Amino acid sequence: MAQFFTTKTITAGLGLIILLFALLGFWWSFAPNTFDVRQNAKDMASANGHEVVTGYTTTATLIRVTEEMLYKNGGYLTNDVTPPGIFMDNIPSWEFGVLEMSRDLALSMRKDFSRSQSQSLENPQLVAAQPFFNNDSNKWILPSSESRYEKAVEQLYLYQAELGKVGNSNTQFYARADNLRDWLKQVEKRLGSLSQKLSASVGSDVINTELAGDADARQSTPQSSIMTNKTSWFMLDNNFYEARGASWALLHFLKAVEVDFKDVLEKKNATVSLRQIIRELEATQETIFTPVILNGDGFGMLANHSLVMANYISRANAALIELSELLNQG
């Protein structure tokens, strides 16, 4: 009887632990909500005695997006090696999407937004911050990934403080059309890649257009003229949540750009185009009313969440290309 009671107790204890892990994993699986970038910038400026100058909103948004990734429910999960984080892959994929967009913006702030021309000096705080974003996202042994990203945020706070200091002319943010266009070209490539991965949820044969039909063009390894794109079943939800995270971050960055590049966008008649892109990205953040990401055929009975996401991202990307052309016009 004692042995039976002990076995029963151990079984009940293990069941309770599994249940707690399941509930904790469910709670951690909720991504952060969107936030108001204007109010966020005002709150930061008010708390630190800063002035909301050109570039302040974009900097504040990058800081807030990174902090939301790091300090949401469950914290940063990508490099977790203990339950329940080690068994979760959707939120880590979401984190990677956010991280990729943050890396692109941090790089553009370092090499474009904070510099007046190609021969000008780089901002020392951004020089320090940008490499921290490029730390391996899966590293848990010291220094861990999150500790590196926290270092990046610390440097961004220093840059923001110098930027928002009244009368300080040493730290700058240049809201020019060419700077904005250079960053948008990088975003186009990100969205294009995400759209292709999502569309491959339904296998299809496509014509190889990698050499753009140029008879004189060459590539390192020859490929067939007809290629088959098909995403592994195990990667469907990962691709979906990576795209959802990237869209969440980009949505905030573009809203911040609308504030800091207001005059440039109005002069180029591009404000409406930017708002349309924001509208498409907002649609990617709609509530998902299913516990799993479905992968139905294009016209089948079941929904295909990847194709729906790909539609919104493709439309946003097409509008981004048009916005880039508007910015390129005199």
N, C-alpha and C positions, 0 to 999 in steps of 0.2 A: 504493500500500500504506500509506504514511504517513497519507494522508487517511482511508483506510478504518479504520486503527487508531485515529485520533483520534476519528472518528465513533462507533466501537464503544466507545471509552473513555468518551465523553460520555454515550452511551446507558446504559452500565452504571452510571455515576455517578449519573445521574438516577434510574435504577431503584432504586439503593441508598438514595438520599435519600427516595424515595417509600415504600420499605419501612420505613425508620426512622420516618418520620412516621406510618405506619400502626400500627406497634408502639407508638409513643408515645401515639397517640390511643387505642389499645385499653387501655393502662395507665391513662390518665387517665379513662377512661369508667366506672371503678368508684367508686361513691359510698361515703362513709364508713360504717362499721358503727355500730350503736347502742352507747351507753355507759351505765354505771351512774351515775345522777345523784347518788345518795347518796355513793358513793365519790368521785366527782368533787368534790363539795362538801367532803368530809373532807380530800382531798388539798390542795385550795386553802387551806383553813383551816390545815392543819398546816404548809404551806410558808410561810405569811405570818404565823403567830402569831395567827390570828383565832379567834373563837368562832363555831360554827355556830348562829346565832340564827334566829329566824323571818324568812323572806325570803332568807336566805343561799343556800339551795339553788336557789331560783328564779333569783336573780341569777347564781350560778355556772353554771347550766345555760344561760342566755341567752348568757353569755360563751363557753362551750365550743361551743355550737351555731354561733355566728358564726365562731369560730376554725376549726372544722372546715370550714365553707364556704370560708373564705379560704385555708387552708393544707393542704387535702387534696392528693392526687396531682394535679399540674399547676397547683395554686393556683386562683385565681379566673379562670374561663374566659369569663364572659359578655361581657367587653369586649375579648377577644383580637382582634387584627387581623393575626396572623401564623399560619402553619400550625404544628401541626395544629389549634390551638384554633379558628381562624376557620371550619373546616369541621365543627365539632362543635356540635350543637344540643341533644342530650339532657341533658347535664350542665348547660349553661347554664339550661335549663328547670328542672332540679332545683334549681339555685341560686336561681332566682327564687321557687320555692315556699317554700324555707327563708327567704328574705329577707322575703317577705310575712308569714309567721307571726312572724318576729322583730320586724318593724315594729309589728305589733299588740301584742305583749307589751311592747315598749319604751314605746309610747304609754300603755298601761294602767299600767305602773309609774310613769310620770311623772305622770299625772293622777288615778290612783286608789290604787294600792297604797302609795305613799309619802306620801299625804296623809290626815290624820285627818278632814277635812270639806271642803266645797266652798269655804269661805272661808280655808282654810289655805294657807301658802306652798308653792310647788313646790320640790322638791329641786334645787339648782343643778347637780349632776352629771348628773342625769337630764334636766334642761332642756337641757344641752349635748349629751348623748348621742343623744337621740331624733331631732333633725333630721338628724344624720349618717346615720342609717339610711335616710332618705328621699332620699338622693342618687341620681341617675340610675344605674341598674344597668349601662348600656352605655357609660358615659363612660370613655374611655381617655386623653384629653388631660388634662394636669395641671390641677387635682387629679383623679386617677383615682378610680374608684368604690371600689376596695379601700382606698385611702388614707383615704377618708372613713369607711368601715366600721371601719377600724383605730382611727380617732379615737373612734368610738362605743365601741369596746371599752375604750379607755384611760379614758374617763369612767366606764364601768361598773365598772372595777377600782377607781377612786377611791371610787365609791359603796359598793362591796362592802367596801372597807377601813374606811370609816367605820361601816358597818353591823355589821361583825364585831369592832369595837374594844370591848373590855370597859369598861363604865362610860360609854360614849358614848350620850347620849340625844337628840342633835340630829338624827341620821339614823335614820329609821324605815321599817319595812315593816309595813303593817297588814293582817293576815290576817282579813278580815271576809267574811261571806257576800255582802253587797251588792257589794263590790269584785270578788269572784270572779265573781259573776253578770254584772256589766257586761262583763268580759273575755270570758266564755263567749258572750255574745250576739254579740260581734264575730266570734268563731271560728265560730259557727253560720253566719253570712253567708258566710264564706270557704269553708266546706265545702259549703254549698248551691250556690255558684257552681261549684266544682270538680266536684261531682256532675253538675250540668246539662251542663257542657262534655264530660264523659266519656260521659254517656248519649247525647249527640248524635252519637256515632261511628256509630250506626245511625240513618239518617234516619227521621223520623217526623213526622206531622202532630199538632199538639197544640192544644187549645183555649186561646185567649188569656185568661189569668186575672190579668193585670197590674193590673186595676182591682178585682179581688176581687168582681165582680158588683155593685158599688155603682153604682146608676143615676145618682147625683149626682156621682160622681167624674169627674175630667177628667185628660187627659194632654196633653203639648205637641203630639204628632203622632199622629193617629189611626192605628190598625193594624187589620189584618184580624182577624176573630173566630177564624179558623183559621190557625195559623202552622206553618211547616215548619222543623224544627231539623235541621241536617246539618253536621257538622264536616268541613272540608276534609281531604282525604287527607294533605296536607302538614303538618297541625297535629295529627294523631292522636298521634304519639309525643311532641310537645311538651306537649300537655295531660296525657298520661299521666305524664311525668316531673315536670311541675310539681306534680301531685297527690301523687306519690310523695315529692318533696322536702318539700312542706308537711306531709304526714303524718309524715315522719321527724322534723321539728322539733317538731310538736305533740305527738307521742308523748313526747318528752323533757320538754316543758314541763308536760304533765299529770302525769307521774311526779314532777316537782318540786313541783307543786301538791299532790299527795297527801302530801308531806312537810310543807310549810309550812302547809297548811290542814287538817292532820290533825284537830284538835279541832273545827273548824267542820264538816267533813264527817261526823264521827262524831255530832255533835249533831243534824245534819239527816238522819241515816241515809242518807247519800249516798255513802259510801265504796265500796260494792259497785257502784253505778252508774258511778262514775268508773273503777273497775277494768275494767268491761265495755267502756267506751270505749277504754281502753288496749289491751285484747285485740283489738278490731276494728282499731285502727291498727297493731298489731304484724303483723297479717295482710297489710297493704299492703307490708310490707318483705320478704316472701318472695322467694327467689331466682327470677329470670326465666330459664327454660330455653329461650330462643329469642333469636337475634341481632336480630330485628325485632319491633316491636309489631304483632300481628296484629289485623285488623279484620273478623273473620267476622260473618255475620249472627247475630242473636240465637239462633236454633236451627239454624244452619248447620253445615257439616262442620268449619270452622276455628274456633279459639278467638277470642274478642274480649276482649283484655286490658283494654280501656277499660271494658267493662261489668263485668268482675270487680272492677276498682278502684272503679268507681262504687258497686257493691254494698256494699263494706266502708265506704266513706266515707259513704254514705247511712245505713247502720246506726249508724255512729258519731255522725252528726249527729242522728239521731232520739234516741239516748241522751243526747246533749248537751242537747237541748231538755227532756227529762225531768229531767235533773240541774239545769237552771236553775230548773225549777218547784219542785223539792225545796228549793233554796236560797232560794226566794222565800217558802216557807212559814214560819210562826212556830215 
